[in-house]
Amino acid sequence: MLAVGFAVILSLFQRQLLGLDDSALLGEGTARLQPLVWTALTLLTEAAAEQGFELKVASAYRSYERQLTIWNGKLSGERPVVDDDDRPIDRAGMSFEDCIACILRFSAMPGASRHHWGTDVDVYDASAIEPGYDVQLSAAEVAPDGPFGPMHEWLDERIAQGRSFGFYRPYDEDRGGVAPERWHLSFAPLAAAYEIQCSAELLRAVWSDKAWGELGGREALELQLDTLFERFVARVAVAPKAALEYLPPT
Ligand SMILES: [Zn+2]
């Protein structure tokens, strides 16, 4: 990473990591992923279909710009910030630090979302819902008695058996940072490389470059960034060995 004048020069890998380069992705709309991830996801989808599940992508790649819009919208109050039960939080009287922690429970800092990498995907079971059903990706939907519960139970078994084609759950349980996200799958063989290179230093660099947009609350965020990074970025599940070592067929 080089700083030339006011501009920060990033490598292609760093731009991909930060959601600033989507040139290697395949797919349309929000369903965009790296080619290898598509290959593995197709195999997982076929295996799910054999069990009667229709595994679909709710969301995959998200750019830095999109994450910045979400972040700034939540910070300014234009978008609702919700609690663990999906109820809007009343921010009156709440400190700025507490407000940031509430946002980070469900939304990543721009540059630190795993959805930037083209390796992570939110999924649901289309066979379990009526046409026109609005998928929320809520805790209730993926609970054992929720519409997507059975597919996720099946996914748990595949992951535990090392038969999930490289996918695992980085947000499998509550570690006091990001809320559990049972719908979120990560393709370990590629995601591991991004995860290891993601750093507070890199975030500071991209936030400092106005070319990528103005980050709301940047000063406050930077003041406590090392703590926030550990709690809301680094604190994820370790990828199972079988998922990490998975090689898609060529
Ligand atoms: Zn997700």
Boltz pocket constraint, residues with backbone or C-beta under 6 A from the ligand:
constraints:
  - pocket:
      binder: B
      contacts: [[A, 59], [A, 115], [A, 121], [A, 122], [A, 181], [A, 183], [A, 184], [A, 185]]
      max_distance: 6.0
